[in-house]
């Protein structure tokens, strides 16, 4: 029996799955935590992957790493980190993104060049921030990698040159997604000088071997890994509720949305993965549980005691700024609080705001691709919540397919490793897991109230920014 190892190097932890290459059955699973924060020493990821794969890597015939997208890993001439990595959810580069878009000729020109309109998350925006705020560090940068590239390189045999795939590369801001090639000129424009980039590995191909002699695939970004792990097909829309909220779909053609709502990524199998991402997702529920002094099960039970509309309470949950809509300086805004407001109303409002934000993401994805969803699937740790399960089909206004719990990013990496090991033209087909279909009566009025507040807070933000500008 051939065994393969799929690794998910995420924002919060490293997860490793040892998998049967023929059936996709998980043989063993391990995990190791990452430090918190949006600025992290990337060497801690290497310690975590060593811990999570100890005893597994030696048993694997092939391995692949899927990792958090966009993060900036800068290395000097000796291969040592120049500074701590800036992660996707670090928003200090918001102004840098705006500046780069202007230099590229505006939002549509930016989307035409790289498939997406830059936001603070993208690596190139972080490189521009580095150039402007830490020029001495910027001058020392000899190579730029993504988080999954850095972990993959650590696993590679001595002498392995850095490598990546088109999926994760498409989130850097210096990769022509439609053409499938690097744009070194855009990296130089962002950083102020040239730097080495990892070589691109074709879908389903091995990049080399590990120190133990196993084949190592090109790896990919976490969202691309999840799509591969779930074997998504055209017509599927996947909604993921994790640290971020994501709505994505498989497409055979690239997307270049000049509005900036849809990011036109590549996928891990030769196609494209248009995506709408929110910065605030499961953390909305974490914060609400903390405020109410309950655990997540109790929060869900409270929420289900309230009626649709949460007794008139609603809010936009942009606590840490937001990416969709692009409001990096936004804050959470509540409305409808009265003396009659209950703890149950506050709990339900949190779930409804989270799901309305995700419903907006699905609507925008559908509008940009022109594809009517055949299925809406939902994954992520928050789907364990009874309130998410009951309210999701009501807020989204359609049945929701709930796959069984699983580490789909790591499973996608494992499927990529199996593909590289087999050397076939298509990834292996594994038996589909049984799913649960969630249904409920739609509650369109919940979304209408949310949309009204969302649009009003945008006008408030614009007005405040204009007024502030006028006092300078």
For each residue, the residues with C-beta under 8 A, 3 or more apart:
1: 20 21 22
2: 20 21 22 61 62 418 421
3: 18 19 20 21 27 59 60 61
4: 18 19 21 60 61 62 63 64 414 417 418 421
5: 16 17 18 19 53 56 57 59 60 62 63 64 214 414 417
6: 16 17 19 63 64 66 225 229 410 411 412 413 414 415 416 417
7: 14 15 16 17 49 52 53 63 64 65 66 151 410 413
8: 14 15 16 65 66 67 222 225 407 409 410 413
9: 14 45 48 49 65 66 67 68 147 148 151
10: 13 14 15 34 67 68 222 242 243 409
11: 34 68 87 88 89 243
12: 33 34 36 243
13: 10 31 32 33 34 48
14: 7 8 9 10 31 32 34 45 48 49 51 52 151
15: 7 8 10 29 30 31 52 407 409 410
16: 5 6 7 8 29 30 31 49 52 53 56 410
17: 5 6 7 26 28 29 407 410 411 413 414
18: 3 4 5 26 27 28 29 56 59 60
19: 3 4 5 6 24 25 26 27 411 414 418
20: 1 2 3 23 24 25 27
21: 1 2 3 4 61 62 417 418 421 422 428
22: 1 2 428
23: 20 430 431
24: 19 20 411 414 415 418 428 430 431
25: 19 20
26: 17 18 19 29 411
27: 3 18 19 20
28: 17 18 56
29: 15 16 17 18 26 407 410
30: 15 16 51 52 53 54 56
31: 13 14 15 16 52
32: 13 14 47 48 49 51 52
33: 12 13 48
34: 10 11 12 13 14 40 44 45 48
35: 40 41 44
36: 12
37: 40 87
38: 86 87 89 90 91
39: 84 85 86 87 90
40: 34 35 37 44 45 84 85 87
41: 35 44 81 84 85
42: 45 46 73 81 84 85 147 150
43: 46 47 81
44: 34 35 40 41 47 48
45: 9 14 34 40 42 48 49 147 150 151
46: 42 43 49 50 150 151 154
47: 32 43 44 50 51
48: 9 13 14 32 33 34 44 45 51 52
49: 7 9 14 16 32 45 46 52 53 65 151 154 155
50: 46 47 53 54
51: 14 30 32 47 48 54
52: 7 14 15 16 30 31 32 48 49 56
53: 5 7 16 30 49 50 56 57 155
54: 30 50 51 57
55: 58 59
56: 5 16 18 28 30 52 53 59 60
57: 5 53 54 60 63 155 210 212 214
58: 55 212
59: 3 5 18 55 56
60: 3 4 5 18 56 57 63 210 212 214 417
61: 2 3 4 21 214 215 421
62: 2 4 5 21 206 214 215 216 217 417 418 420 421
63: 4 5 6 7 57 60 155 210 214 215 216 217 417
64: 4 5 6 7 152 216 217 218 219 220 413 414 416 417 420
65: 7 8 9 49 148 151 152 155 219 413
66: 6 7 8 9 148 219 220 221 222 224 225 226 409 410 412 413 416
67: 8 9 10 71 146 147 148 149 151 168 219 221 222
68: 9 10 11 71 87 88 147 148 221 222
69: 88 121 146 168 171 221 222 223
70: 87 88 121 122 123 126 146 171 172
71: 67 68 85 86 87 88 123 146 147
72: 85 86 123 126 127 130 144
73: 42 81 85 144 145 146 147 149 150
74: 81 82 83 85 127 130 137 140 141 143 144 195
75: 79 80 81 82 141 142 143 144 145
76: 79 80 81 82 140 141 142
77: 140 142
78:
79: 75 76 143
80: 75 76
81: 41 42 43 73 74 75 76 84 85
82: 74 75 76 137 140 141
83: 74 130 134 137
84: 39 40 41 42 81
85: 39 40 41 42 71 72 73 74 81 147 150
86: 38 39 71 72 90 92 93 126 129
87: 11 37 38 39 40 68 70 71 90 147
88: 11 68 69 70 71 121 244
89: 11 38 121 243 244 279 320
90: 38 39 86 87 93 120 126
91: 38 94 120 279 320 321 328
92: 86 120 129
93: 86 90 96 97 120 122 125 126 128 129
94: 91 97 98 119 120 125 321 328 329
95: 98 99
96: 93 99 100 120 125 126 128 129 132 190
97: 93 94 100 101 118 119 120 122 125 128
98: 94 95 101 102
99: 95 96 102 103 128
100: 96 97 103 104 110 118 124 125 128 173 189 190
101: 97 98 104 106 107 110 117 118
102: 98 99 105 106
103: 99 100 189
104: 100 101 109 110 113 186
105: 102 109 110
106: 101 102 109 110 258
107: 101 110 111 117 258 259 260
108: 111 112 256 258
109: 104 105 106 112 113
110: 100 101 104 105 106 107 113 114 116 117 118 258
111: 107 108 114 115 116 117 256 257 258 260 264
112: 108 109 256 258
113: 104 109 110 176 183 186
114: 110 111 118 170 173 174 175 176 177 183 186
115: 111 170 176 177 178 254 255 256 263 264 265 266
116: 110 111 122 170 171 173 177 256 257 260 262 263 264 265
117: 101 107 110 111 257 258 259 260 263
118: 97 100 101 110 114 122 124 125 173
119: 94 97 122 125 260 323 326 328
120: 90 91 92 93 94 96 97 125 126 321 323 328
121: 69 70 88 89 125 171 277 323
122: 70 93 97 116 118 119 125 126 171 172 173
123: 70 71 72 126 127 144 146 171 172 173 174
124: 100 118 127 128 172 173 174 186 187 190
125: 93 94 96 97 100 118 119 120 121 122 128 129 173 190
126: 70 72 86 90 93 96 120 122 123 129 130
127: 72 74 123 124 130 131 138 141 144 187 190 191
128: 93 96 97 99 100 124 125 131 132 190 191
129: 86 92 93 96 125 126 132 133
130: 72 74 83 126 127 133 134 137 138 141 191
131: 127 128 134 135 138 190 191 192
132: 96 128 129 135
133: 129 130
134: 83 130 131 137 138
135: 131 132 138 139 192
136: 139 140
137: 74 82 83 130 134 140 141
138: 127 130 131 134 135 141 191 192 193
139: 135 136 192 193
140: 74 76 77 82 136 137
141: 74 75 76 82 127 130 137 138 144 191 193 195
142: 75 76 77 195 196
143: 74 75 79 162 195 196 197
144: 72 73 74 75 123 127 141 187 191 195 196 197
145: 73 75 149 150 153 162 164 198
146: 67 69 70 71 73 123 149 150 164 168 169 171 172 198 221
147: 9 42 45 67 68 71 73 85 87 150 151
148: 9 65 66 67 68 151 152 164 168 219 220 221
149: 67 73 145 146 152 153 162 163 164 168 198 219
150: 42 45 46 73 85 145 146 147 153 154
151: 7 9 14 45 46 49 65 67 147 148 154 155 219
152: 64 65 148 149 155 156 162 163 164 207 216 218 219
153: 145 149 150 156 160 162 163
154: 46 49 150 151
155: 49 53 57 63 65 151 152 210 211 216
156: 152 153 160 163 207 208 209 210 211 216
157: 160 208 209 210 211 213
158: 211
159:
160: 153 156 157 163 207 208
161: 198 199
162: 143 145 149 152 153 196 198 199
163: 149 152 153 156 160 198 199 200 201 207 208 218 219
164: 145 146 148 149 152 168 169 198 199 200 201 218 219
165: 168 169 200 201 203 218 219 220 224 268
166: 169 170 175 177 180 200 203 266
167: 170 220 221 224 265 266 267 268 273
168: 67 69 146 148 149 164 165 171 172 219 220 221 224
169: 146 164 165 166 172 175 182 200 266
170: 114 115 116 166 167 175 177 264 265 266
171: 69 70 116 121 122 123 146 168 175 221 263 265
172: 70 122 123 124 146 168 169 175 187
173: 100 114 116 118 122 123 124 125 186 190
174: 114 123 124 182 183 184 185 186 187 190 197
175: 114 166 169 170 171 172 181 182 183
176: 113 114 115 179 180 181 182 183
177: 114 115 116 166 170 180 254 264 265 266 272
178: 115 254 256 264
179: 176
180: 166 176 177 200 266
181: 175 176 200
182: 169 174 175 176 187 197 200
183: 113 114 174 175 176 186 187
184: 174 187 188 194 197
185: 174 188 189
186: 104 113 114 124 173 174 183 189 190
187: 124 127 144 172 174 182 183 184 190 191 194 195 197
188: 184 185 191 192 193 194 195
189: 100 103 185 186
190: 96 100 124 125 127 128 131 173 174 186 187
191: 127 128 130 131 138 141 144 187 188 194 195
192: 131 135 138 139 188
193: 138 139 141 188
194: 184 187 188 191
195: 74 141 142 143 144 187 188 191
196: 142 143 144 162
197: 143 144 174 182 184 187
198: 145 146 149 161 162 163 164
199: 161 162 163 164 207
200: 163 164 165 166 169 180 181 182 218
201: 163 164 165 205 206 207 217 218
202: 205 218
203: 165 166 218 268 269 270 419
204: 217 269 416 419 420 423 424 425 426 427
205: 201 202 217 218 420 423
206: 62 201 209 215 216 217 420 421
207: 152 156 160 163 199 201 216 217 218 219
208: 156 157 160 163 215 216
209: 156 157 206 213 214 215 216
210: 57 60 63 155 156 157 213 214 215 216
211: 155 156 157 158
212: 57 58 60
213: 157 209 210
214: 5 57 60 61 62 63 209 210
215: 61 62 63 206 208 209 210 417 420 421
216: 62 63 64 152 155 156 206 207 208 209 210 417 420
217: 62 63 64 201 204 205 206 207 413 416 417 419 420
218: 64 152 163 164 165 200 201 202 203 205 207 416 420
219: 64 65 66 67 148 149 151 152 163 164 165 168 207 413 416
220: 64 66 148 165 167 168 224 225 228 268 412 413 416
221: 66 67 68 69 146 148 167 168 171 224 225 265 268
222: 8 10 66 67 68 69 225 226 409
223: 69 226 227 240 246 248 265 273 275
224: 66 165 167 168 220 221 227 228 265 266 267 268 273 412
225: 6 8 66 220 221 222 228 229 268 408 409 410 411 412 413 416
226: 66 222 223 229 230 238 240 379 408 409 412
227: 223 224 230 232 238 248 250 267 268 273 412
228: 220 224 225 231 232 267 268 269 412 413 415 416 427
229: 6 225 226 406 408 409 410 411 412 413 414 415
230: 226 227 238 377 379 403 408 412
231: 228 415 429 430 432
232: 227 228 236 238 248 249 250 377
233: 236 250
234: 249 250 251 252 371
235: 371 373 374 375
236: 232 233 249 250 373 374 375 377
237: 247 248 249 362 365 366 373 375 376 377
238: 226 227 230 232 246 247 248 249 377 378 379
239: 245 246 247 358 361 362 376 377 378 379 396 400
240: 223 226 244 245 246 247 248 378 379 380
241: 245 281 282 354 358 378 379 380 381 382 383 388
242: 10 245 246 281 282 380 381 382
243: 10 11 12 89 281 282 283
244: 88 89 240 277 278 279 280 281 323
245: 239 240 241 242 277 278 280 281 354 357 358 361
246: 223 238 239 240 242 275 276 277 278 361
247: 237 238 239 240 275 276 277 358 361 362 364 365
248: 223 227 232 237 238 240 273 274 275 276 365
249: 232 234 236 237 238 273 274 275 365 369 371 373
250: 227 232 233 234 236 267 271 272 273
251: 234 254 255 271 272 273 274 369 371
252: 234 271 272
253: 272
254: 115 177 178 251 264 266 272
255: 115 251 262 264 272 274 368 369
256: 108 111 112 115 116 178 264
257: 111 116 117 260 261 262 263 264 274 368
258: 106 107 108 110 111 112 117
259: 107 117 262 368
260: 107 111 116 117 119 257 326
261: 257 276 324 325 364 368
262: 116 255 257 259 274 275 276 364 365 368 369
263: 115 116 117 171 257 274 275 276 277
264: 111 115 116 170 177 178 254 255 256 257 272 274
265: 115 116 167 170 171 177 221 223 224 272 273 274 275
266: 115 166 167 169 170 177 180 224 254 271 272 273
267: 167 224 227 228 250 270 271 272 273
268: 165 167 203 220 221 224 225 227 228 412 416
269: 203 204 228 426 427
270: 203 267
271: 250 251 252 266 267
272: 177 250 251 252 253 254 255 264 265 266 267
273: 167 223 224 227 248 249 250 251 265 266 267
274: 248 249 251 255 257 262 263 264 265 365 368 369
275: 223 246 247 248 249 262 263 265 365
276: 246 247 248 261 262 263 324 361 362 364 365
277: 121 244 245 246 247 263 323 324 361
278: 244 245 246 281 322 323 324 357 358 361
279: 89 91 244 318 320 321 322 323
280: 244 245 283 284 317 318 319 320 322 354 357
281: 241 242 243 244 245 278 284 354 357 358 380 382
282: 241 242 243 285 286 380 381 382
283: 243 280 286 287 319 320
284: 280 281 287 288 317 319 350 353 354
285: 282 288 289 296 299 350 351 354 382 385
286: 282 283 289 290
287: 283 284 290 291 319 350
288: 284 285 291 292 299 346 347 350
289: 285 286 292 294 295 296 298 299
290: 286 287 293
291: 287 288 346
292: 288 289 299 302 343 346 347
293: 290
294: 289 298 299 302 347
295: 289 298 299
296: 285 289 299 300 384 385
297: 300 301 386
298: 289 294 295 301 302
299: 285 288 289 292 294 295 296 302 303 347 350 385 387
300: 296 297 303 304 347 351 385 386 387 388
301: 297 298 304 305 386 387
302: 292 294 298 299 305 306 343 344 347 348
303: 299 300 306 344 347 348 350 351 387 391
304: 300 301 348 386 387 390
305: 301 302 344 348
306: 302 303 310 311 342 344 345 347 348
307: 310 311 348
308: 352 394 443 445 446
309: 312 314 352 443 445 446 449
310: 306 307 313 314 336 345 346 348 349 352
311: 306 307 336 340 341 342 344 345 348
312: 309 336 338 341 345
313: 310 334 335 336 337 341 345 346 348 349
314: 309 310 334 335 336 349 352 353 446 449 450 453
315: 332 333 334 335 349 353 453
316: 330 332 333 353 357 450 453 454 457
317: 280 284 332 350 353 354 357
318: 279 280 321 322 327 330 331 332 333 457
319: 280 283 284 287 331 332
320: 89 91 279 280 283
321: 91 94 120 279 318 327 328 329 330
322: 278 279 280 318 325 326 327 328 330
323: 119 120 121 244 277 278 279 326 328
324: 261 276 277 278 360 361 364
325: 261 322 454 458
326: 119 260 322 323
327: 318 321 322 330 458 461
328: 91 94 119 120 321 322 323
329: 94 321 461
330: 316 318 321 322 327 457 461
331: 318 319
332: 315 316 317 318 319
333: 315 316 318 453 457
334: 313 314 315 337 349
335: 313 314 315 453
336: 310 311 312 313 314 341
337: 313 334 341
338: 312 341
339:
340: 311
341: 311 312 313 336 337 338 345 346
342: 306 311 345 346
343: 292 302 346 347
344: 302 303 305 306 311 347 348
345: 306 310 311 312 313 341 342 348 349
346: 288 291 292 310 313 341 342 343 349 350
347: 288 292 294 299 300 302 303 306 343 344 350 351 387
348: 302 303 304 305 306 307 310 311 313 344 345 351 352 387 391
349: 310 313 314 315 334 345 346 352 353
350: 284 285 287 288 299 303 317 346 347 353 354
351: 285 300 303 347 348 354 355 385 387 388 391
352: 308 309 310 314 348 349 355 356 391 395 446 450
353: 284 314 315 316 317 349 350 356 357 450
354: 241 245 280 281 284 285 317 350 351 357 358 382 388
355: 351 352 358 359 388 391 392 395 396
356: 352 353 359 360 395 446 447 450 451
357: 245 278 280 281 316 317 353 354 360 361
358: 239 241 245 247 278 281 354 355 361 362 396
359: 355 356 362 363 395 396 397 447
360: 324 356 357 363 364 451 454
361: 239 245 246 247 276 277 278 324 357 358 364 365
362: 237 239 247 276 358 359 365 366 373 376 396
363: 359 360 366 367
364: 247 261 262 276 324 360 361 367 368
365: 237 247 248 249 262 274 275 276 361 362 368 369
366: 237 362 363 369 370 371 372 373
367: 363 364 370
368: 255 257 259 261 262 274 364 365
369: 249 251 255 262 274 365 366
370: 366 367
371: 234 235 249 251 366
372: 366
373: 235 236 237 249 362 366 376 398
374: 235 236
375: 235 236 237 401
376: 237 239 362 373 396 398 399 400 401
377: 230 232 236 237 238 239 400 401 402 403 435
378: 238 239 240 241 383 388 392 400 401 402 438
379: 226 230 238 239 240 241 383 402 403 406 408
380: 240 241 242 281 282 383
381: 241 242 282 384
382: 241 242 281 282 285 354 385 388
383: 241 378 379 380 388 389 402 405
384: 296 381 388 405
385: 285 296 299 300 351 382 388 389
386: 297 300 301 304 389 390
387: 299 300 301 303 304 347 348 351 390 391
388: 241 300 351 354 355 378 382 383 384 385 391 392
389: 383 385 386 392 402 438
390: 304 386 387 394 438 440
391: 303 348 351 352 355 387 388 394 395 440
392: 355 378 388 389 395 396 400 438 440
393: 396 397 398 399 400 438 439 440 442
394: 308 390 391 397 440 441 442 443 446
395: 352 355 356 359 391 392 443 446 447
396: 239 355 358 359 362 376 392 393 400
397: 359 393 394 442 444 447
398: 373 376 393 442
399: 376 393 437 438 439
400: 239 376 377 378 392 393 396 437 438 439
401: 375 376 377 378 435 436 437 438
402: 377 378 379 383 389 435 436 437 438
403: 230 377 379 406 408 433 435
404: 433 434 435 436
405: 383 384
406: 229 379 403 411 433
407: 8 15 17 29 410 411
408: 225 226 229 230 379 403 411 412
409: 8 10 15 66 222 225 226 229 412 413
410: 6 7 8 15 16 17 29 66 225 229 407 413 414
411: 6 17 19 24 26 225 229 406 407 408 414 415
412: 6 66 220 224 225 226 227 228 229 230 268 408 409 415 416
413: 6 7 8 17 64 65 66 217 219 220 225 228 229 409 410 416 417
414: 4 5 6 17 19 24 64 229 410 411 417 418
415: 6 24 228 229 231 411 412 418 419 427 428 430
416: 6 64 66 204 217 218 219 220 225 228 268 412 413 419 420 427
417: 4 5 6 21 60 62 63 64 215 216 217 413 414 420 421
418: 2 4 19 21 24 62 414 415 421 422 427 428
419: 203 204 217 415 416 422 424 426 427 428
420: 62 64 204 205 206 215 216 217 218 416 417 423
421: 2 4 21 61 62 206 215 417 418
422: 21 418 419 428
423: 204 205 420
424: 204 419 427 428
425: 204
426: 204 269 419 429
427: 204 228 269 415 416 418 419 424
428: 21 22 24 415 418 419 422 424
429: 231 426
430: 23 24 231 415
431: 23 24
432: 231 435
433: 403 404 406
434: 404
435: 377 401 402 403 404 432
436: 401 402 404
437: 399 400 401 402
438: 378 389 390 392 393 399 400 401 402
439: 393 399 400
440: 390 391 392 393 394
441: 394
442: 393 394 397 398
443: 308 309 394 395 446 447
444: 397 447 448
445: 308 309 448 449
446: 308 309 314 352 356 394 395 443 449 450
447: 356 359 395 397 443 444 450 451
448: 444 445 451 452
449: 309 314 445 446 452 453
450: 314 316 352 353 356 446 447 453 454
451: 356 360 447 448 454 455
452: 448 449 455 456
453: 314 315 316 333 335 449 450 456 457
454: 316 325 360 450 451 457 458
455: 451 452 458 459
456: 452 453 459 460
457: 316 318 330 333 453 454 460 461
458: 325 327 454 455 461 462
459: 455 456 462 463
460: 456 457 463 464
461: 327 329 330 457 458 464 465
462: 458 459 465 466
463: 459 460 466 467
464: 460 461 467 468
465: 461 462 468 469
466: 462 463 469 470
467: 463 464 470 471
468: 464 465 471 472
469: 465 466 472
470: 466 467
471: 467 468
472: 468 469
